[in-house]
Amino acid sequence: MSNKIIYALSSLGEVTIDKFNDLFKTLYIPEYGLLKEKEEINHRRQISQVYDSLGFCEFDYSKRKVFMCPPAMVLLPSFGLPKVLLTGARTPALVKKIKKAIDKRKDKVIMHVYYQSNNWLNVPDVITVEADSAETLRNITDETGILLSAVTPVAWEIANYCISLVELEEKLNFVNREDINWGKKVFDEDRLRFCFSKEVQKNGYILAEYTHPLTKQKMHWLWSGSEAAEIDRDWGRYLALKKCNKNVIFYNRRYEYIGVPLTVPLPRILARAVALCSGKAPLINYINCTELGLPSDLFFQFYAEVPEVVAKIVSQKVGQKLIFNKLDLLNIRR
């Protein structure tokens, strides 16, 4: 079941958001039985975030379309022999072709298929290929007609070359605006969520979320006095957190887990950087962080096998300092 949506999307190549929603209802929801409308929307949103972060596809909400990424094998940040992860569009025929190419080189390469028994979502299998050399990997990708990136771990490249919060703030275009008469919520740095504006009293930057009364599309403005600049929702939250010096990202050195609040997800490009350290979808778990001034009901996304160097780059990009040690006693299992 976990591969069905990706197989369907791969065969189509490009679909509208509405078509993706239809596929989700047809192929995913039946496995869960009856869901309330809100639960269905949450599942669909989380699935789309995971598919995007794992490099299967790109969600363009401005164009209301989903584009499948071309199939590729990308280098993982592992030690020892070169190990690559299969990303992008995949079909049973492509997987069969890869297995056939590997079978010809059994003494040089091995394929691993990891079924993701996830505690909150069903997502596609993780397929990795480990070989004796980059040349062997090149021969396989040439034979199967897919892309290969085996020089530098793609997670490091994405994280390193992504724009930083400081650079993004410098590019913001603040102009005098009048507030608009749409449904409005304001990001509360104490509760780490958007709340109705009358519930939040604050000074300085105000990140406001507006809902179009007809299309229900979201728009986000960052207010500074009477001036406002349009901003991406995810980057806006981290800019608001930076302004009040609040750190919310955890890291476990022993098990190489990075933990990010579910209500403050990483910007999509950085979520992809940490997800492509392993190819595994994040797990959801609860941590009691009230002694750090964080909400008592806070759930986190935990990304596995993230080297500390990548975790530090990602946290710096969003203006955060990693919080260590808190996860040392946390038992996170797959």
Secondary structure by P-SEA (a helix, b strand, c coil): ccaaaaaaaaaaccccaaaaaaaaaaccccccccccaaaaaaaaaaaaaaaaaaccccccccccccccccbbbbbccccccbbbbbbccccaaaaaaaaaaaaaccccbbbbbbccccccccccbbbbbbcccaaaaaaaaaaacccccccccaaaaaaaacccaaaaaaacccccccccccbbbbbbccccccccccccccccbbbbbbbcccccbbbbbbbcccbbbbbbaaaaaaaaaaaaccccbbbbcccbbbbbbccccccaaaaaaaaaccccccccccccccccccccbbbbbbbccccaaaaaaaaaaacccccccccccccccc
